[in-house]
């Protein structure tokens, strides 16, 4: 059993000590224990939002369910968090609570309370190992969810941590032909399913997120997945004839055929075919469901998430 969580001693001043506690994430236990004193102090704020985020030391975000934190002093999701962050043994962590967006900034510490080197998610791609092997490697910042959202929770689109877009300034629309939105400010996925373009900033790669609405042909596995015009025209594809497609909710990796077709006019199309059809059929999608896709430049894989209506 994990050691009981404790509040961490911090220097006097402000309320940082009241926002901070230590706990243990155990690889084979899904519940993460939270101190009763912390919960009692922040009960009303914690209860005001059903979900929250854990931000790891590399700037990645893990979406968590907080529905049990007030009633049972627990945060579920320890199994997936352990897998994603590479915790093979019970791991001490220090969590600092940021009330906005119900976010917990996580430190990973040893028995002396010193920070353990951590350079990124370990799963489904081990960015930490890549960074250790190559100090010049830039681990991409990303977000996953350990939440199974019920159909009646009122959410629309892909939940994205608000802070991820906080360094930008404004939102502007650029070009109707590309159907492209440049994100330069705090942003939430719009209900009209417009694509989201995140420019490269401060060494972070350019990203593009778009939505595929499920038709009967898609649900039956009779439709290919076309890459958006903007991605084809502006992103480099650093893969051959096959590409990994990652389900960021389940961690599944599907190897798909990447097809390129050029019309006599020079118009280029790229799409997923073999492997994708079979996987979509296995998910038993319904017409009206949505699949959100994301890629970074250069394109080495595709990340997606299914949202059922």
BELGI-V818132 format. One line per field, one symbol per residue. psi: psi as a letter, one per 30 degrees, with the letter a starting at -180 (. if undefined). Layout:
BEGIN
psi=???
END
This chain:
BEGIN
psi=klkkllkkklllkageeffklkakkkegkfkkkkkeeeeeegeeeeffkelakkklfgglkjklkgffeeeghkjlgeeeeeeefhjflkkklkkkkjekghkjkkkjlaffgkkkkkglkfkfkifeeeeeejffkjkkkaklkgkjklfgfgkkajkkkeffgfflelkkkjjfefhkkkjglkkkklfggklkkjlkkhfklklkklkjkkleeeefggkljkkleeeeffkkjhlbfkkkjkjfefgkkkklkjkkkklfffkkkklkckeeeeeeeffhllkflkkklklljljflkklkkjk.
END
